[in-house]
Amino acid sequence: MKKIFVNILLATSCLVSSCTKDFIELNTSKDGAKFTTPETLLGPAIHDVIKRNLNRCLRLTHELMQVHVAISDADEIHRYVIRPQESDYMWNNWYLQLTNIRDIYAGAEAVNSDAYKAISLVLDAWVSSLITDVYGDVPYFDANKGRQLVLQPKFDRQKDIYEDLFRKLEEANELFKTASLTDDEKSLDPLYKGDLTKWRKFGNSLYLRLLLRVSGTGELGAVEKIKEIVDTRKSNYPIFANNNDSAILRFETTAPYLSEFHEYRNVDFVTNSGYTTFFIDNLNNWNDPRLDRWASKKDGVFEGIPSGYPVGQVPSPRSQYLEALKQEPLLGNIMNYGELKLILAECALKGYIDGDVETFYKDGVSAGITLWGGTVPANYFVTTSAAWDPYTNDDRKLERIILQKYYALFFTDFQSWIEHRRTGFPTLPKGQGLHNDGVMPTRLKYPVNVQTLNRENYQKAVEQMGGDDMKTKVWWNK
């Protein structure tokens, strides 16, 4: 127990201020190894992050964003009531895996592997962006340095973190150009089976996601970089070209790559919640074939229930998650081609890049449907609310793009909530039972143990953030 506890503290570097006298012994390999080979860390790190993301996507994101609503007064997340302890789970587990991801880089340096250095940098940017987008200013440059006895790291400004994430993605793109893997190394890659071309596309597609996220600040040269990646130097920055390029850890039915929901009881995954009216009504209007893959029918129809209902007015469930989703390989999504196309649609709408907004939009929507094995209905872009109106104002166009991205992000960590905070879309109905003054939470509060055990740095972070509550906005959202 003592060894396990110390290792967890080393991973987060954010939880304690002292160390046991057995520190060196407990953290020295008994076989004399100086590092872990990078390929052995890759699969477990990716798998664990995605599983944890799914856990909280089900519990937090999908409730906040009205995908489903709990059928119980005991769970009030859909009313914007988020208990302080909710912050601990992702903080601890993201930092734990970030240690392993950075160890991949250290191991890659030791064995002179440009491929694994690049892969580590992409994964670092992915996980670090999640941490800062959910909490705001967080430990970054001094984080994950428990082995160097940095157990109370300072909190870094989000702007500085993003600047370094962009540096890492630039470095990864360059490393991938000449990198290679052995057949044995390829076999241990659960995401792309060692296809470094696809890894490079993933890194640059993620780069566009993050550049667009901060583009509204007018800082870090984000708009100019988007233009460079998509238009002026696109041959140097390959991005997703089809659904097969998507970054999806496709779950299997046997170990090791099982879904988070593999062993969930039906009562916990299916019957404790119901799809919301908002989520179902849009799909019904579009006659969207994804409904058949995602939702059950009640009395022969797809139907949702209201979110944000007052205490004591618990509705009866209608359409619910299908049991088959517990094993669904596509829920291992990190970033898909449909999301990328909708990113490009927004960039074109705002004049950041060349290209036809409507084409990007339709390509993104179509990719989201075909990813799930569906065929786009003939009238989808003609007679439904998904039709593109070139004569409406830009806000209405952006709302249409983000609404479709909302569905493309089905079960993708915290992304739909992050996008809602950034854009205000999709426009969600407000139930009568909402707390937090009816304001969608803008971040999670810092974990309680961080407030206690890294108090001086926590207080500095709160001061520079402008508060530690669910209305405090992060840098890119101000």
Backbone hydrogen bonds, N-H to C=O, Kabsch-Sander energy under -0.5 kcal/mol:
donor,donor_aa,acceptor,acceptor_aa,energy
5,F,1,M,-2.5
6,V,2,K,-2.3
7,N,3,K,-2.2
8,I,4,I,-1.9
9,L,5,F,-1.9
10,L,6,V,-2.2
11,A,7,N,-1.7
12,T,8,I,-1.9
13,S,9,L,-2.5
23,F,20,T,-1.6
26,L,22,D,-2.8
27,N,23,F,-1.5
28,T,25,E,-1.2
32,G,29,S,-1.1
40,T,37,T,-1.2
41,L,37,T,-0.7
41,L,38,P,-1.0
42,L,38,P,-1.2
43,G,39,E,-0.7
45,A,41,L,-2.0
46,I,42,L,-2.4
47,H,43,G,-2.6
48,D,44,P,-2.3
49,V,45,A,-2.2
50,I,46,I,-2.3
51,K,47,H,-2.4
52,R,48,D,-2.5
53,N,49,V,-2.6
54,L,50,I,-2.4
55,N,51,K,-2.1
56,R,52,R,-2.0
57,C,53,N,-2.2
58,L,54,L,-2.4
59,R,55,N,-1.7
60,L,56,R,-3.3
61,T,56,R,-1.5
62,H,57,C,-3.0
64,L,60,L,-3.0
65,M,61,T,-2.8
66,Q,63,E,-1.2
67,V,62,H,-2.4
68,H,62,H,-1.8
69,V,274,G,-2.3
71,I,272,N,-2.7
72,S,70,A,-0.9
75,D,72,S,-0.7
76,E,74,A,-0.7
79,R,76,E,-1.4
80,Y,77,I,-2.2
81,V,76,E,-1.8
82,I,80,Y,-0.7
83,R,81,V,-0.5
86,E,83,R,-1.9
87,S,84,P,-1.6
88,D,85,Q,-1.1
89,Y,85,Q,-0.6
90,M,86,E,-0.6
91,W,87,S,-1.2
92,N,88,D,-2.7
93,N,89,Y,-1.9
94,W,90,M,-3.2
95,Y,91,W,-2.1
96,L,92,N,-1.8
97,Q,93,N,-2.2
98,L,94,W,-2.1
99,T,95,Y,-1.6
100,N,96,L,-1.2
101,I,97,Q,-2.6
102,R,98,L,-2.3
103,D,99,T,-1.8
104,I,100,N,-1.5
105,Y,101,I,-1.2
106,A,102,R,-2.0
107,G,103,D,-2.9
108,A,104,I,-2.3
109,E,105,Y,-2.3
110,A,106,A,-1.8
111,V,107,G,-1.8
112,N,109,E,-0.6
113,S,108,A,-2.9
114,D,112,N,-0.7
117,K,113,S,-1.6
118,A,114,D,-2.4
119,I,115,A,-2.5
120,S,116,Y,-2.3
121,L,117,K,-2.0
122,V,118,A,-2.1
123,L,119,I,-2.4
124,D,120,S,-2.6
125,A,121,L,-2.2
126,W,122,V,-2.1
127,V,123,L,-2.7
128,S,124,D,-2.9
129,S,125,A,-1.8
130,L,126,W,-1.5
131,I,127,V,-2.1
132,T,128,S,-2.3
133,D,129,S,-2.4
134,V,130,L,-1.8
135,Y,131,I,-2.2
136,G,132,T,-1.9
138,V,156,D,-0.9
144,N,12,T,-0.6
145,K,142,D,-0.6
146,G,10,L,-1.1
148,Q,145,K,-1.1
149,L,146,G,-2.0
150,V,145,K,-2.2
151,L,149,L,-1.2
156,D,138,V,-2.7
161,I,157,R,-2.1
162,Y,158,Q,-2.9
163,E,159,K,-2.0
164,D,160,D,-1.6
165,L,161,I,-2.2
166,F,162,Y,-2.4
167,R,163,E,-1.5
168,K,164,D,-2.4
169,L,165,L,-2.2
170,E,166,F,-2.1
171,E,167,R,-2.5
172,A,168,K,-2.6
173,N,169,L,-2.1
174,E,170,E,-1.8
175,L,171,E,-2.5
176,F,172,A,-2.4
177,K,173,N,-0.6
177,K,174,E,-0.8
178,T,175,L,-1.0
179,A,175,L,-0.8
186,K,182,T,-2.4
187,S,183,D,-1.7
188,L,184,D,-0.6
188,L,185,E,-1.1
189,D,186,K,-1.7
193,K,189,D,-1.1
195,D,192,Y,-1.6
196,L,194,G,-1.2
199,W,195,D,-1.7
200,R,196,L,-2.3
201,K,197,T,-1.9
202,F,198,K,-2.4
203,G,199,W,-2.5
204,N,200,R,-2.1
205,S,201,K,-2.2
206,L,202,F,-2.8
207,Y,203,G,-1.8
208,L,204,N,-1.7
209,R,205,S,-1.9
210,L,206,L,-2.3
211,L,207,Y,-2.7
212,L,208,L,-2.5
213,R,209,R,-1.6
214,V,210,L,-1.4
215,S,211,L,-0.8
215,S,212,L,-0.6
217,T,214,V,-2.0
218,G,215,S,-1.1
219,E,214,V,-0.6
222,A,219,E,-1.5
225,K,221,G,-2.1
226,I,222,A,-2.3
227,K,223,V,-1.9
228,E,224,E,-1.9
229,I,225,K,-2.6
230,V,226,I,-2.4
231,D,227,K,-2.7
232,T,227,K,-1.6
233,R,228,E,-2.6
234,K,231,D,-0.8
236,N,233,R,-1.7
237,Y,233,R,-0.5
237,Y,234,K,-1.0
240,F,201,K,-0.5
245,D,242,N,-1.4
246,S,243,N,-1.4
247,A,335,M,-2.7
248,I,246,S,-1.3
249,L,332,G,-2.7
250,R,248,I,-1.2
251,F,249,L,-0.8
251,F,329,P,-0.8
252,E,257,Y,-3.5
257,Y,254,T,-0.5
258,L,256,P,-1.5
262,H,259,S,-1.6
264,Y,261,F,-1.4
268,D,265,R,-0.9
269,F,265,R,-1.9
270,V,266,N,-3.0
271,T,266,N,-1.9
272,N,267,V,-0.7
273,S,270,V,-1.0
274,G,69,V,-2.0
275,Y,319,S,-2.4
276,T,67,V,-1.8
277,T,305,I,-2.0
279,F,66,Q,-0.6
280,I,276,T,-2.2
281,D,277,T,-2.9
282,N,278,F,-1.4
283,L,279,F,-1.1
284,N,280,I,-2.6
285,N,281,D,-2.5
286,W,282,N,-1.8
287,N,283,L,-0.6
287,N,284,N,-1.0
288,D,283,L,-2.5
291,L,288,D,-1.7
292,D,289,P,-0.9
293,R,289,P,-0.5
293,R,290,R,-0.9
294,W,290,R,-1.4
295,A,291,L,-2.9
296,S,320,Q,-1.9
298,K,301,V,-3.0
301,V,298,K,-1.2
303,E,301,V,-0.6
305,I,275,Y,-1.7
313,Q,310,P,-1.9
318,R,319,S,-0.5
319,S,303,E,-3.0
322,L,294,W,-1.3
325,L,322,L,-1.6
326,K,323,E,-1.9
327,Q,324,A,-1.5
328,E,325,L,-0.8
331,L,328,E,-1.4
332,G,329,P,-1.6
333,N,330,L,-0.7
334,I,247,A,-2.9
335,M,247,A,-1.5
340,L,336,N,-1.8
341,K,337,Y,-2.4
342,L,338,G,-1.8
343,I,339,E,-2.0
344,L,340,L,-2.3
345,A,341,K,-1.9
346,E,342,L,-1.9
347,C,343,I,-2.4
348,A,344,L,-2.6
349,L,345,A,-2.3
350,K,346,E,-2.1
351,G,348,A,-1.1
352,Y,347,C,-2.5
353,I,347,C,-0.8
357,V,355,G,-0.5
360,F,356,D,-2.1
361,Y,357,V,-2.8
362,K,358,E,-2.8
363,D,359,T,-2.6
364,G,360,F,-2.3
365,V,361,Y,-2.4
366,S,362,K,-2.6
367,A,363,D,-2.2
368,G,364,G,-1.9
369,I,365,V,-1.7
370,T,366,S,-2.8
371,L,367,A,-2.1
372,W,368,G,-0.6
372,W,369,I,-0.7
373,G,370,T,-2.1
374,G,369,I,-2.1
380,Y,377,P,-1.7
382,V,379,N,-1.7
383,T,379,N,-1.9
384,T,379,N,-0.8
387,A,384,T,-1.7
392,T,389,D,-1.1
397,K,393,N,-1.8
398,L,394,D,-3.0
399,E,395,D,-2.5
400,R,396,R,-1.8
401,I,397,K,-2.1
402,I,398,L,-2.8
403,L,399,E,-2.2
404,Q,400,R,-1.7
405,K,401,I,-1.9
406,Y,402,I,-2.3
407,Y,403,L,-1.1
408,A,404,Q,-1.9
409,L,405,K,-1.8
410,F,407,Y,-1.3
412,T,409,L,-2.2
413,D,411,F,-0.8
415,Q,412,T,-1.8
418,I,414,F,-2.5
419,E,415,Q,-2.8
420,H,416,S,-1.8
421,R,417,W,-2.3
422,R,418,I,-1.9
423,T,419,E,-2.5
424,G,420,H,-2.8
428,L,426,P,-0.8
431,G,429,P,-0.6
433,G,308,G,-3.1
434,L,431,G,-1.0
435,H,79,R,-3.3
438,G,435,H,-2.2
439,V,436,N,-2.1
440,M,438,G,-0.5
442,T,470,M,-2.4
444,L,134,V,-2.7
451,Q,447,P,-1.8
452,T,448,V,-1.5
453,L,449,N,-3.0
454,N,450,V,-1.8
455,R,452,T,-0.6
458,Y,454,N,-2.4
459,Q,455,R,-3.0
460,K,456,E,-1.7
461,A,457,N,-2.1
462,V,458,Y,-2.5
463,E,459,Q,-2.0
464,Q,460,K,-2.3
465,M,461,A,-2.2
466,G,462,V,-2.0
467,G,462,V,-2.2
472,T,469,D,-0.9
477,N,474,V,-1.7
478,K,475,W,-1.4
